[in-house]
């Protein structure tokens, strides 16, 4: 059995749950995301399960590209460390 402690528990890893997890993380609030399946398990059929890399902004908006890359690292660390 694994023991987790968090200020907020988010149920559902769809677009809203993952977005909320990101927002809380950026505010320094500890949060635990619970999902019955894989990330984005119950979301729309058009969702491909990949996070935006920020590559599309690399040439014209490097600051946005760097922010997207950091968000991906943050979310991936949270998911992989469970």
mmCIF file of the N, C-alpha and C atoms, coordinates in Angstrom:
data_MODEL
# 
_entry.id   MODEL 
# 
loop_
_atom_site.group_PDB 
_atom_site.id 
_atom_site.type_symbol 
_atom_site.label_atom_id 
_atom_site.label_alt_id 
_atom_site.label_comp_id 
_atom_site.label_asym_id 
_atom_site.label_entity_id 
_atom_site.label_seq_id 
_atom_site.pdbx_PDB_ins_code 
_atom_site.Cartn_x 
_atom_site.Cartn_y 
_atom_site.Cartn_z 
_atom_site.occupancy 
_atom_site.B_iso_or_equiv 
_atom_site.pdbx_formal_charge 
_atom_site.auth_seq_id 
_atom_site.auth_comp_id 
_atom_site.auth_asym_id 
_atom_site.auth_atom_id 
_atom_site.pdbx_PDB_model_num 
ATOM 1   N N  . UNK A 1 1  ? 0.834   -1.176 0.000   1.00 0.00 ? 1  UNK A N  1 
ATOM 2   C CA . UNK A 1 1  ? 0.000   0.000  0.000   1.00 0.00 ? 1  UNK A CA 1 
ATOM 3   C C  . UNK A 1 1  ? 0.881   1.242  0.000   1.00 0.00 ? 1  UNK A C  1 
ATOM 4   N N  . UNK A 1 2  ? 0.509   2.203  -0.825  1.00 0.00 ? 2  UNK A N  1 
ATOM 5   C CA . UNK A 1 2  ? 1.250   3.450  -0.932  1.00 0.00 ? 2  UNK A CA 1 
ATOM 6   C C  . UNK A 1 2  ? 0.461   4.543  -0.217  1.00 0.00 ? 2  UNK A C  1 
ATOM 7   N N  . UNK A 1 3  ? 1.155   5.376  0.536   1.00 0.00 ? 3  UNK A N  1 
ATOM 8   C CA . UNK A 1 3  ? 0.526   6.455  1.283   1.00 0.00 ? 3  UNK A CA 1 
ATOM 9   C C  . UNK A 1 3  ? 0.839   7.786  0.602   1.00 0.00 ? 3  UNK A C  1 
ATOM 10  N N  . UNK A 1 4  ? -0.200  8.504  0.174   1.00 0.00 ? 4  UNK A N  1 
ATOM 11  C CA . UNK A 1 4  ? -0.030  9.808  -0.461  1.00 0.00 ? 4  UNK A CA 1 
ATOM 12  C C  . UNK A 1 4  ? -0.631  10.883 0.440   1.00 0.00 ? 4  UNK A C  1 
ATOM 13  N N  . UNK A 1 5  ? -0.031  12.067 0.413   1.00 0.00 ? 5  UNK A N  1 
ATOM 14  C CA . UNK A 1 5  ? -0.598  13.213 1.102   1.00 0.00 ? 5  UNK A CA 1 
ATOM 15  C C  . UNK A 1 5  ? -0.688  14.357 0.109   1.00 0.00 ? 5  UNK A C  1 
ATOM 16  N N  . UNK A 1 6  ? -1.847  15.002 0.053   1.00 0.00 ? 6  UNK A N  1 
ATOM 17  C CA . UNK A 1 6  ? -2.041  16.129 -0.851  1.00 0.00 ? 6  UNK A CA 1 
ATOM 18  C C  . UNK A 1 6  ? -3.085  17.069 -0.262  1.00 0.00 ? 6  UNK A C  1 
ATOM 19  N N  . UNK A 1 7  ? -3.005  18.331 -0.643  1.00 0.00 ? 7  UNK A N  1 
ATOM 20  C CA . UNK A 1 7  ? -3.994  19.316 -0.202  1.00 0.00 ? 7  UNK A CA 1 
ATOM 21  C C  . UNK A 1 7  ? -5.302  19.150 -0.962  1.00 0.00 ? 7  UNK A C  1 
ATOM 22  N N  . UNK A 1 8  ? -5.207  18.680 -2.222  1.00 0.00 ? 8  UNK A N  1 
ATOM 23  C CA . UNK A 1 8  ? -6.380  18.546 -3.087  1.00 0.00 ? 8  UNK A CA 1 
ATOM 24  C C  . UNK A 1 8  ? -6.333  17.190 -3.768  1.00 0.00 ? 8  UNK A C  1 
ATOM 25  N N  . UNK A 1 9  ? -7.496  16.548 -3.875  1.00 0.00 ? 9  UNK A N  1 
ATOM 26  C CA . UNK A 1 9  ? -7.612  15.314 -4.649  1.00 0.00 ? 9  UNK A CA 1 
ATOM 27  C C  . UNK A 1 9  ? -8.498  15.610 -5.845  1.00 0.00 ? 9  UNK A C  1 
ATOM 28  N N  . UNK A 1 10 ? -8.004  15.296 -7.039  1.00 0.00 ? 10 UNK A N  1 
ATOM 29  C CA . UNK A 1 10 ? -8.742  15.509 -8.279  1.00 0.00 ? 10 UNK A CA 1 
ATOM 30  C C  . UNK A 1 10 ? -9.176  14.142 -8.787  1.00 0.00 ? 10 UNK A C  1 
ATOM 31  N N  . UNK A 1 11 ? -10.464 13.980 -9.048  1.00 0.00 ? 11 UNK A N  1 
ATOM 32  C CA . UNK A 1 11 ? -10.978 12.715 -9.558  1.00 0.00 ? 11 UNK A CA 1 
ATOM 33  C C  . UNK A 1 11 ? -11.277 12.888 -11.042 1.00 0.00 ? 11 UNK A C  1 
ATOM 34  N N  . UNK A 1 12 ? -10.534 12.169 -11.865 1.00 0.00 ? 12 UNK A N  1 
ATOM 35  C CA . UNK A 1 12 ? -10.723 12.217 -13.315 1.00 0.00 ? 12 UNK A CA 1 
ATOM 36  C C  . UNK A 1 12 ? -9.558  12.892 -14.002 1.00 0.00 ? 12 UNK A C  1 
ATOM 37  N N  . UNK A 1 13 ? -8.888  12.154 -14.882 1.00 0.00 ? 13 UNK A N  1 
ATOM 38  C CA . UNK A 1 13 ? -7.723  12.673 -15.584 1.00 0.00 ? 13 UNK A CA 1 
ATOM 39  C C  . UNK A 1 13 ? -8.015  13.106 -17.006 1.00 0.00 ? 13 UNK A C  1 
ATOM 40  N N  . UNK A 1 14 ? -9.231  13.604 -17.235 1.00 0.00 ? 14 UNK A N  1 
ATOM 41  C CA . UNK A 1 14 ? -9.555  14.158 -18.546 1.00 0.00 ? 14 UNK A CA 1 
ATOM 42  C C  . UNK A 1 14 ? -8.963  15.551 -18.689 1.00 0.00 ? 14 UNK A C  1 
ATOM 43  N N  . UNK A 1 15 ? -9.420  16.266 -19.688 1.00 0.00 ? 15 UNK A N  1 
ATOM 44  C CA . UNK A 1 15 ? -8.880  17.601 -19.957 1.00 0.00 ? 15 UNK A CA 1 
ATOM 45  C C  . UNK A 1 15 ? -9.046  18.533 -18.753 1.00 0.00 ? 15 UNK A C  1 
ATOM 46  N N  . UNK A 1 16 ? -10.192 18.496 -18.101 1.00 0.00 ? 16 UNK A N  1 
ATOM 47  C CA . UNK A 1 16 ? -10.435 19.370 -16.957 1.00 0.00 ? 16 UNK A CA 1 
ATOM 48  C C  . UNK A 1 16 ? -9.567  18.981 -15.765 1.00 0.00 ? 16 UNK A C  1 
ATOM 49  N N  . UNK A 1 17 ? -9.502  17.680 -15.458 1.00 0.00 ? 17 UNK A N  1 
ATOM 50  C CA . UNK A 1 17 ? -8.708  17.225 -14.321 1.00 0.00 ? 17 UNK A CA 1 
ATOM 51  C C  . UNK A 1 17 ? -7.233  17.517 -14.485 1.00 0.00 ? 17 UNK A C  1 
ATOM 52  N N  . UNK A 1 18 ? -6.701  17.252 -15.676 1.00 0.00 ? 18 UNK A N  1 
ATOM 53  C CA . UNK A 1 18 ? -5.280  17.515 -15.928 1.00 0.00 ? 18 UNK A CA 1 
ATOM 54  C C  . UNK A 1 18 ? -5.011  19.019 -15.928 1.00 0.00 ? 18 UNK A C  1 
ATOM 55  N N  . UNK A 1 19 ? -5.934  19.800 -16.481 1.00 0.00 ? 19 UNK A N  1 
ATOM 56  C CA . UNK A 1 19 ? -5.779  21.253 -16.462 1.00 0.00 ? 19 UNK A CA 1 
ATOM 57  C C  . UNK A 1 19 ? -5.783  21.799 -15.044 1.00 0.00 ? 19 UNK A C  1 
ATOM 58  N N  . UNK A 1 20 ? -6.659  21.259 -14.216 1.00 0.00 ? 20 UNK A N  1 
ATOM 59  C CA . UNK A 1 20 ? -6.713  21.673 -12.815 1.00 0.00 ? 20 UNK A CA 1 
ATOM 60  C C  . UNK A 1 20 ? -5.435  21.277 -12.086 1.00 0.00 ? 20 UNK A C  1 
ATOM 61  N N  . UNK A 1 21 ? -4.943  20.064 -12.340 1.00 0.00 ? 21 UNK A N  1 
ATOM 62  C CA . UNK A 1 21 ? -3.685  19.613 -11.740 1.00 0.00 ? 21 UNK A CA 1 
ATOM 63  C C  . UNK A 1 21 ? -2.551  20.568 -12.104 1.00 0.00 ? 21 UNK A C  1 
ATOM 64  N N  . UNK A 1 22 ? -2.487  20.949 -13.357 1.00 0.00 ? 22 UNK A N  1 
ATOM 65  C CA . UNK A 1 22 ? -1.450  21.879 -13.826 1.00 0.00 ? 22 UNK A CA 1 
ATOM 66  C C  . UNK A 1 22 ? -1.565  23.215 -13.105 1.00 0.00 ? 22 UNK A C  1 
ATOM 67  N N  . UNK A 1 23 ? -2.769  23.750 -13.034 1.00 0.00 ? 23 UNK A N  1 
ATOM 68  C CA . UNK A 1 23 ? -2.978  25.050 -12.418 1.00 0.00 ? 23 UNK A CA 1 
ATOM 69  C C  . UNK A 1 23 ? -2.589  25.015 -10.940 1.00 0.00 ? 23 UNK A C  1 
ATOM 70  N N  . UNK A 1 24 ? -3.017  23.978 -10.243 1.00 0.00 ? 24 UNK A N  1 
ATOM 71  C CA . UNK A 1 24 ? -2.667  23.868 -8.831  1.00 0.00 ? 24 UNK A CA 1 
ATOM 72  C C  . UNK A 1 24 ? -1.163  23.742 -8.644  1.00 0.00 ? 24 UNK A C  1 
ATOM 73  N N  . UNK A 1 25 ? -0.523  22.940 -9.496  1.00 0.00 ? 25 UNK A N  1 
ATOM 74  C CA . UNK A 1 25 ? 0.923   22.767 -9.421  1.00 0.00 ? 25 UNK A CA 1 
ATOM 75  C C  . UNK A 1 25 ? 1.648   24.099 -9.612  1.00 0.00 ? 25 UNK A C  1 
ATOM 76  N N  . UNK A 1 26 ? 1.174   24.899 -10.563 1.00 0.00 ? 26 UNK A N  1 
ATOM 77  C CA . UNK A 1 26 ? 1.802   26.197 -10.817 1.00 0.00 ? 26 UNK A CA 1 
ATOM 78  C C  . UNK A 1 26 ? 1.626   27.149 -9.628  1.00 0.00 ? 26 UNK A C  1 
ATOM 79  N N  . UNK A 1 27 ? 0.600   26.918 -8.814  1.00 0.00 ? 27 UNK A N  1 
ATOM 80  C CA . UNK A 1 27 ? 0.344   27.751 -7.634  1.00 0.00 ? 27 UNK A CA 1 
ATOM 81  C C  . UNK A 1 27 ? 0.992   27.189 -6.374  1.00 0.00 ? 27 UNK A C  1 
ATOM 82  N N  . UNK A 1 28 ? 1.700   26.061 -6.509  1.00 0.00 ? 28 UNK A N  1 
ATOM 83  C CA . UNK A 1 28 ? 2.385   25.475 -5.369  1.00 0.00 ? 28 UNK A CA 1 
ATOM 84  C C  . UNK A 1 28 ? 1.492   24.652 -4.457  1.00 0.00 ? 28 UNK A C  1 
ATOM 85  N N  . UNK A 1 29 ? 0.320   24.255 -4.943  1.00 0.00 ? 29 UNK A N  1 
ATOM 86  C CA . UNK A 1 29 ? -0.618  23.450 -4.156  1.00 0.00 ? 29 UNK A CA 1 
ATOM 87  C C  . UNK A 1 29 ? -0.382  21.980 -4.482  1.00 0.00 ? 29 UNK A C  1 
ATOM 88  N N  . UNK A 1 30 ? -0.207  21.151 -3.457  1.00 0.00 ? 30 UNK A N  1 
ATOM 89  C CA . UNK A 1 30 ? -0.007  19.720 -3.707  1.00 0.00 ? 30 UNK A CA 1 
ATOM 90  C C  . UNK A 1 30 ? -1.348  19.083 -4.059  1.00 0.00 ? 30 UNK A C  1 
ATOM 91  N N  . UNK A 1 31 ? -1.345  18.266 -5.108  1.00 0.00 ? 31 UNK A N  1 
ATOM 92  C CA . UNK A 1 31 ? -2.582  17.648 -5.582  1.00 0.00 ? 31 UNK A CA 1 
ATOM 93  C C  . UNK A 1 31 ? -2.315  16.226 -6.030  1.00 0.00 ? 31 UNK A C  1 
ATOM 94  N N  . UNK A 1 32 ? -3.325  15.390 -5.867  1.00 0.00 ? 32 UNK A N  1 
ATOM 95  C CA . UNK A 1 32 ? -3.273  13.996 -6.298  1.00 0.00 ? 32 UNK A CA 1 
ATOM 96  C C  . UNK A 1 32 ? -4.379  13.795 -7.314  1.00 0.00 ? 32 UNK A C  1 
ATOM 97  N N  . UNK A 1 33 ? -4.035  13.291 -8.483  1.00 0.00 ? 33 UNK A N  1 
ATOM 98  C CA . UNK A 1 33 ? -5.014  13.040 -9.533  1.00 0.00 ? 33 UNK A CA 1 
ATOM 99  C C  . UNK A 1 33 ? -5.316  11.545 -9.571  1.00 0.00 ? 33 UNK A C  1 
ATOM 100 N N  . UNK A 1 34 ? -6.603  11.191 -9.469  1.00 0.00 ? 34 UNK A N  1 
ATOM 101 C CA . UNK A 1 34 ? -7.029  9.794  -9.532  1.00 0.00 ? 34 UNK A CA 1 
ATOM 102 C C  . UNK A 1 34 ? -7.768  9.562  -10.846 1.00 0.00 ? 34 UNK A C  1 
ATOM 103 N N  . UNK A 1 35 ? -7.396  8.509  -11.568 1.00 0.00 ? 35 UNK A N  1 
ATOM 104 C CA . UNK A 1 35 ? -8.009  8.189  -12.859 1.00 0.00 ? 35 UNK A CA 1 
ATOM 105 C C  . UNK A 1 35 ? -8.208  6.688  -12.923 1.00 0.00 ? 35 UNK A C  1 
ATOM 106 N N  . UNK A 1 36 ? -9.360  6.254  -13.389 1.00 0.00 ? 36 UNK A N  1 
ATOM 107 C CA . UNK A 1 36 ? -9.653  4.823  -13.433 1.00 0.00 ? 36 UNK A CA 1 
ATOM 108 C C  . UNK A 1 36 ? -8.876  4.091  -14.518 1.00 0.00 ? 36 UNK A C  1 
ATOM 109 N N  . UNK A 1 37 ? -8.498  4.779  -15.563 1.00 0.00 ? 37 UNK A N  1 
ATOM 110 C CA . UNK A 1 37 ? -7.739  4.161  -16.647 1.00 0.00 ? 37 UNK A CA 1 
ATOM 111 C C  . UNK A 1 37 ? -6.451  4.923  -16.878 1.00 0.00 ? 37 UNK A C  1 
ATOM 112 N N  . UNK A 1 38 ? -6.024  4.967  -18.124 1.00 0.00 ? 38 UNK A N  1 
ATOM 113 C CA . UNK A 1 38 ? -4.836  5.721  -18.492 1.00 0.00 ? 38 UNK A CA 1 
ATOM 114 C C  . UNK A 1 38 ? -5.183  7.200  -18.525 1.00 0.00 ? 38 UNK A C  1 
ATOM 115 N N  . UNK A 1 39 ? -4.174  8.061  -18.627 1.00 0.00 ? 39 UNK A N  1 
ATOM 116 C CA . UNK A 1 39 ? -4.404  9.500  -18.728 1.00 0.00 ? 39 UNK A CA 1 
ATOM 117 C C  . UNK A 1 39 ? -5.375  9.781  -19.866 1.00 0.00 ? 39 UNK A C  1 
ATOM 118 N N  . UNK A 1 40 ? -6.383  10.572 -19.608 1.00 0.00 ? 40 UNK A N  1 
ATOM 119 C CA . UNK A 1 40 ? -7.403  10.953 -20.585 1.00 0.00 ? 40 UNK A CA 1 
ATOM 120 C C  . UNK A 1 40 ? -8.238  9.760  -21.039 1.00 0.00 ? 40 UNK A C  1 
ATOM 121 N N  . UNK A 1 41 ? -8.437  8.792  -20.182 1.00 0.00 ? 41 UNK A N  1 
ATOM 122 C CA . UNK A 1 41 ? -9.162  7.556  -20.486 1.00 0.00 ? 41 UNK A CA 1 
ATOM 123 C C  . UNK A 1 41 ? -10.563 7.812  -21.042 1.00 0.00 ? 41 UNK A C  1 
ATOM 124 N N  . UNK A 1 42 ? -11.323 8.705  -20.434 1.00 0.00 ? 42 UNK A N  1 
ATOM 125 C CA . UNK A 1 42 ? -12.712 8.882  -20.839 1.00 0.00 ? 42 UNK A CA 1 
ATOM 126 C C  . UNK A 1 42 ? -12.987 10.137 -21.655 1.00 0.00 ? 42 UNK A C  1 
ATOM 127 N N  . UNK A 1 43 ? -11.966 10.748 -22.220 1.00 0.00 ? 43 UNK A N  1 
ATOM 128 C CA . UNK A 1 43 ? -12.170 12.001 -22.952 1.00 0.00 ? 43 UNK A CA 1 
ATOM 129 C C  . UNK A 1 43 ? -12.637 11.738 -24.370 1.00 0.00 ? 43 UNK A C  1 
ATOM 130 N N  . UNK A 1 44 ? -12.803 12.793 -25.121 1.00 0.00 ? 44 UNK A N  1 
ATOM 131 C CA . UNK A 1 44 ? -13.360 12.682 -26.470 1.00 0.00 ? 44 UNK A CA 1 
ATOM 132 C C  . UNK A 1 44 ? -12.494 11.819 -27.382 1.00 0.00 ? 44 UNK A C  1 
ATOM 133 N N  . UNK A 1 45 ? -13.104 11.265 -28.388 1.00 0.00 ? 45 UNK A N  1 
ATOM 134 C CA . UNK A 1 45 ? -12.393 10.367 -29.313 1.00 0.00 ? 45 UNK A CA 1 
ATOM 135 C C  . UNK A 1 45 ? -11.336 11.097 -30.129 1.00 0.00 ? 45 UNK A C  1 
ATOM 136 N N  . UNK A 1 46 ? -11.414 12.418 -30.198 1.00 0.00 ? 46 UNK A N  1 
ATOM 137 C CA . UNK A 1 46 ? -10.418 13.166 -30.961 1.00 0.00 ? 46 UNK A CA 1 
ATOM 138 C C  . UNK A 1 46 ? -9.143  13.413 -30.163 1.00 0.00 ? 46 UNK A C  1 
ATOM 139 N N  . UNK A 1 47 ? -9.175  13.170 -28.858 1.00 0.00 ? 47 UNK A N  1 
ATOM 140 C CA . UNK A 1 47 ? -7.989  13.388 -28.033 1.00 0.00 ? 47 UNK A CA 1 
ATOM 141 C C  . UNK A 1 47 ? -7.016  12.237 -28.257 1.00 0.00 ? 47 UNK A C  1 
ATOM 142 N N  . UNK A 1 48 ? -5.779  12.538 -28.565 1.00 0.00 ? 48 UNK A N  1 
ATOM 143 C CA . UNK A 1 48 ? -4.796  11.507 -28.912 1.00 0.00 ? 48 UNK A CA 1 
ATOM 144 C C  . UNK A 1 48 ? -3.917  11.096 -27.747 1.00 0.00 ? 48 UNK A C  1 
ATOM 145 N N  . UNK A 1 49 ? -4.098  11.707 -26.568 1.00 0.00 ? 49 UNK A N  1 
ATOM 146 C CA . UNK A 1 49 ? -3.341  11.317 -25.386 1.00 0.00 ? 49 UNK A CA 1 
ATOM 147 C C  . UNK A 1 49 ? -1.959  11.940 -25.289 1.00 0.00 ? 49 UNK A C  1 
ATOM 148 N N  . UNK A 1 50 ? -1.604  12.786 -26.228 1.00 0.00 ? 50 UNK A N  1 
ATOM 149 C CA . UNK A 1 50 ? -0.295  13.432 -26.203 1.00 0.00 ? 50 UNK A CA 1 
ATOM 150 C C  . UNK A 1 50 ? -0.431  14.850 -25.683 1.00 0.00 ? 50 UNK A C  1 
ATOM 151 N N  . UNK A 1 51 ? 0.545   15.300 -24.970 1.00 0.00 ? 51 UNK A N  1 
ATOM 152 C CA . UNK A 1 51 ? 0.574   16.670 -24.485 1.00 0.00 ? 51 UNK A CA 1 
ATOM 153 C C  . UNK A 1 51 ? 1.212   17.560 -25.533 1.00 0.00 ? 51 UNK A C  1 
ATOM 154 N N  . UNK A 1 52 ? 0.814   18.802 -25.603 1.00 0.00 ? 52 UNK A N  1 
ATOM 155 C CA . UNK A 1 52 ? 1.373   19.742 -26.568 1.00 0.00 ? 52 UNK A CA 1 
ATOM 156 C C  . UNK A 1 52 ? 2.836   20.019 -26.225 1.00 0.00 ? 52 UNK A C  1 
ATOM 157 N N  . UNK A 1 53 ? 3.713   19.828 -27.183 1.00 0.00 ? 53 UNK A N  1 
ATOM 158 C CA . UNK A 1 53 ? 5.150   19.996 -26.924 1.00 0.00 ? 53 UNK A CA 1 
ATOM 159 C C  . UNK A 1 53 ? 5.608   21.443 -26.955 1.00 0.00 ? 53 UNK A C  1 
ATOM 160 N N  . UNK A 1 54 ? 4.858   22.301 -27.624 1.00 0.00 ? 54 UNK A N  1 
ATOM 161 C CA . UNK A 1 54 ? 5.268   23.690 -27.774 1.00 0.00 ? 54 UNK A CA 1 
ATOM 162 C C  . UNK A 1 54 ? 6.091   23.925 -29.017 1.00 0.00 ? 54 UNK A C  1 
ATOM 163 N N  . UNK A 1 55 ? 6.363   22.856 -29.769 1.00 0.00 ? 55 UNK A N  1 
ATOM 164 C CA . UNK A 1 55 ? 7.218   22.977 -30.952 1.00 0.00 ? 55 UNK A CA 1 
ATOM 165 C C  . UNK A 1 55 ? 6.648   23.951 -31.976 1.00 0.00 ? 55 UNK A C  1 
ATOM 166 N N  . UNK A 1 56 ? 5.331   24.033 -32.065 1.00 0.00 ? 56 UNK A N  1 
ATOM 167 C CA . UNK A 1 56 ? 4.736   24.931 -33.063 1.00 0.00 ? 56 UNK A CA 1 
ATOM 168 C C  . UNK A 1 56 ? 5.066   26.404 -32.792 1.00 0.00 ? 56 UNK A C  1 
ATOM 169 N N  . UNK A 1 57 ? 5.466   26.728 -31.555 1.00 0.00 ? 57 UNK A N  1 
ATOM 170 C CA . UNK A 1 57 ? 5.802   28.105 -31.205 1.00 0.00 ? 57 UNK A CA 1 
ATOM 171 C C  . UNK A 1 57 ? 7.299   28.400 -31.278 1.00 0.00 ? 57 UNK A C  1 
ATOM 172 N N  . UNK A 1 58 ? 8.105   27.407 -31.532 1.00 0.00 ? 58 UNK A N  1 
ATOM 173 C CA . UNK A 1 58 ? 9.561   27.536 -31.404 1.00 0.00 ? 58 UNK A CA 1 
ATOM 174 C C  . UNK A 1 58 ? 10.147  28.692 -32.205 1.00 0.00 ? 58 UNK A C  1 
ATOM 175 N N  . UNK A 1 59 ? 9.648   28.934 -33.400 1.00 0.00 ? 59 UNK A N  1 
ATOM 176 C CA . UNK A 1 59 ? 10.234  29.973 -34.248 1.00 0.00 ? 59 UNK A CA 1 
ATOM 177 C C  . UNK A 1 59 ? 9.686   31.355 -33.923 1.00 0.00 ? 59 UNK A C  1 
ATOM 178 N N  . UNK A 1 60 ? 8.362   31.483 -33.820 1.00 0.00 ? 60 UNK A N  1 
ATOM 179 C CA . UNK A 1 60 ? 7.757   32.807 -33.664 1.00 0.00 ? 60 UNK A CA 1 
ATOM 180 C C  . UNK A 1 60 ? 7.546   33.244 -32.218 1.00 0.00 ? 60 UNK A C  1 
ATOM 181 N N  . UNK A 1 61 ? 7.508   32.299 -31.289 1.00 0.00 ? 61 UNK A N  1 
ATOM 182 C CA . UNK A 1 61 ? 7.241   32.646 -29.894 1.00 0.00 ? 61 UNK A CA 1 
ATOM 183 C C  . UNK A 1 61 ? 8.020   31.703 -28.969 1.00 0.00 ? 61 UNK A C  1 
ATOM 184 N N  . UNK A 1 62 ? 9.336   31.898 -28.888 1.00 0.00 ? 62 UNK A N  1 
ATOM 185 C CA . UNK A 1 62 ? 10.159  30.975 -28.095 1.00 0.00 ? 62 UNK A CA 1 
ATOM 186 C C  . UNK A 1 62 ? 9.800   30.930 -26.609 1.00 0.00 ? 62 UNK A C  1 
ATOM 187 N N  . UNK A 1 63 ? 9.275   32.017 -26.056 1.00 0.00 ? 63 UNK A N  1 
ATOM 188 C CA . UNK A 1 63 ? 8.889   31.994 -24.637 1.00 0.00 ? 63 UNK A CA 1 
ATOM 189 C C  . UNK A 1 63 ? 7.707   31.048 -24.409 1.00 0.00 ? 63 UNK A C  1 
ATOM 190 N N  . UNK A 1 64 ? 6.722   31.062 -25.321 1.00 0.00 ? 64 UNK A N  1 
ATOM 191 C CA . UNK A 1 64 ? 5.595   30.135 -25.209 1.00 0.00 ? 64 UNK A CA 1 
ATOM 192 C C  . UNK A 1 64 ? 6.056   28.704 -25.398 1.00 0.00 ? 64 UNK A C  1 
ATOM 193 N N  . UNK A 1 65 ? 6.989   28.482 -26.313 1.00 0.00 ? 65 UNK A N  1 
ATOM 194 C CA . UNK A 1 65 ? 7.529   27.136 -26.535 1.00 0.00 ? 65 UNK A CA 1 
ATOM 195 C C  . UNK A 1 65 ? 8.213   26.623 -25.271 1.00 0.00 ? 65 UNK A C  1 
ATOM 196 N N  . UNK A 1 66 ? 8.981   27.457 -24.620 1.00 0.00 ? 66 UNK A N  1 
ATOM 197 C CA . UNK A 1 66 ? 9.666   27.057 -23.390 1.00 0.00 ? 66 UNK A CA 1 
ATOM 198 C C  . UNK A 1 66 ? 8.660   26.766 -22.275 1.00 0.00 ? 66 UNK A C  1 
ATOM 199 N N  . UNK A 1 67 ? 7.602   27.574 -22.195 1.00 0.00 ? 67 UNK A N  1 
ATOM 200 C CA . UNK A 1 67 ? 6.571   27.345 -21.181 1.00 0.00 ? 67 UNK A CA 1 
ATOM 201 C C  . UNK A 1 67 ? 5.858   26.012 -21.410 1.00 0.00 ? 67 UNK A C  1 
ATOM 202 N N  . UNK A 1 68 ? 5.517   25.696 -22.659 1.00 0.00 ? 68 UNK A N  1 
ATOM 203 C CA . UNK A 1 68 ? 4.872   24.413 -22.974 1.00 0.00 ? 68 UNK A CA 1 
ATOM 204 C C  . UNK A 1 68 ? 5.785   23.244 -22.615 1.00 0.00 ? 68 UNK A C  1 
ATOM 205 N N  . UNK A 1 69 ? 7.062   23.373 -22.929 1.00 0.00 ? 69 UNK A N  1 
ATOM 206 C CA . UNK A 1 69 ? 8.013   22.301 -22.621 1.00 0.00 ? 69 UNK A CA 1 
ATOM 207 C C  . UNK A 1 69 ? 8.105   22.085 -21.116 1.00 0.00 ? 69 UNK A C  1 
ATOM 208 N N  . UNK A 1 70 ? 8.125   23.173 -20.338 1.00 0.00 ? 70 UNK A N  1 
ATOM 209 C CA . UNK A 1 70 ? 8.175   23.050 -18.876 1.00 0.00 ? 70 UNK A CA 1 
ATOM 210 C C  . UNK A 1 70 ? 6.899   22.408 -18.338 1.00 0.00 ? 70 UNK A C  1 
ATOM 211 N N  . UNK A 1 71 ? 5.739   22.777 -18.886 1.00 0.00 ? 71 UNK A N  1 
ATOM 212 C CA . UNK A 1 71 ? 4.479   22.173 -18.453 1.00 0.00 ? 71 UNK A CA 1 
ATOM 213 C C  . UNK A 1 71 ? 4.493   20.668 -18.702 1.00 0.00 ? 71 UNK A C  1 
ATOM 214 N N  . UNK A 1 72 ? 5.006   20.250 -19.850 1.00 0.00 ? 72 UNK A N  1 
ATOM 215 C CA . UNK A 1 72 ? 5.099   18.821 -20.155 1.00 0.00 ? 72 UNK A CA 1 
ATOM 216 C C  . UNK A 1 72 ? 5.978   18.098 -19.149 1.00 0.00 ? 72 UNK A C  1 
ATOM 217 N N  . UNK A 1 73 ? 7.121   18.694 -18.815 1.00 0.00 ? 73 UNK A N  1 
ATOM 218 C CA . UNK A 1 73 ? 8.013   18.065 -17.835 1.00 0.00 ? 73 UNK A CA 1 
ATOM 219 C C  . UNK A 1 73 ? 7.313   17.943 -16.481 1.00 0.00 ? 73 UNK A C  1 
ATOM 220 N N  . UNK A 1 74 ? 6.609   18.993 -16.074 1.00 0.00 ? 74 UNK A N  1 
ATOM 221 C CA . UNK A 1 74 ? 5.909   18.984 -14.784 1.00 0.00 ? 74 UNK A CA 1 
ATOM 222 C C  . UNK A 1 74 ? 4.845   17.895 -14.747 1.00 0.00 ? 74 UNK A C  1 
ATOM 223 N N  . UNK A 1 75 ? 4.014   17.826 -15.769 1.00 0.00 ? 75 UNK A N  1 
ATOM 224 C CA . UNK A 1 75 ? 2.948   16.830 -15.808 1.00 0.00 ? 75 UNK A CA 1 
ATOM 225 C C  . UNK A 1 75 ? 3.517   15.417 -15.907 1.00 0.00 ? 75 UNK A C  1 
ATOM 226 N N  . UNK A 1 76 ? 4.534   15.221 -16.725 1.00 0.00 ? 76 UNK A N  1 
ATOM 227 C CA . UNK A 1 76 ? 5.130   13.898 -16.872 1.00 0.00 ? 76 UNK A CA 1 
ATOM 228 C C  . UNK A 1 76 ? 5.759   13.413 -15.570 1.00 0.00 ? 76 UNK A C  1 
ATOM 229 N N  . UNK A 1 77 ? 6.394   14.294 -14.839 1.00 0.00 ? 77 UNK A N  1 
ATOM 230 C CA . UNK A 1 77 ? 6.997   13.922 -13.556 1.00 0.00 ? 77 UNK A CA 1 
ATOM 231 C C  . UNK A 1 77 ? 5.908   13.485 -12.587 1.00 0.00 ? 77 UNK A C  1 
ATOM 232 N N  . UNK A 1 78 ? 4.792   14.218 -12.538 1.00 0.00 ? 78 UNK A N  1 
ATOM 233 C CA . UNK A 1 78 ? 3.685   13.878 -11.639 1.00 0.00 ? 78 UNK A CA 1 
ATOM 234 C C  . UNK A 1 78 ? 3.118   12.503 -11.988 1.00 0.00 ? 78 UNK A C  1 
ATOM 235 N N  . UNK A 1 79 ? 2.963   12.217 -13.258 1.00 0.00 ? 79 UNK A N  1 
ATOM 236 C CA . UNK A 1 79 ? 2.369   10.952 -13.699 1.00 0.00 ? 79 UNK A CA 1 
ATOM 237 C C  . UNK A 1 79 ? 3.330   9.805  -13.465 1.00 0.00 ? 79 UNK A C  1 
ATOM 238 N N  . UNK A 1 80 ? 4.586   9.979  -13.819 1.00 0.00 ? 80 UNK A N  1 
ATOM 239 C CA . UNK A 1 80 ? 5.549   8.899  -13.720 1.00 0.00 ? 80 UNK A CA 1 
ATOM 240 C C  . UNK A 1 80 ? 5.971   8.596  -12.296 1.00 0.00 ? 80 UNK A C  1 
ATOM 241 N N  . UNK A 1 81 ? 5.794   9.544  -11.386 1.00 0.00 ? 81 UNK A N  1 
ATOM 242 C CA . UNK A 1 81 ? 6.253   9.327  -10.008 1.00 0.00 ? 81 UNK A CA 1 
ATOM 243 C C  . UNK A 1 81 ? 5.197   8.667  -9.125  1.00 0.00 ? 81 UNK A C  1 
ATOM 244 N N  . UNK A 1 82 ? 4.056   8.291  -9.669  1.00 0.00 ? 82 UNK A N  1 
ATOM 245 C CA . UNK A 1 82 ? 3.028   7.671  -8.824  1.00 0.00 ? 82 UNK A CA 1 
ATOM 246 C C  . UNK A 1 82 ? 3.330   6.280  -8.461  1.00 0.00 ? 82 UNK A C  1 
# 
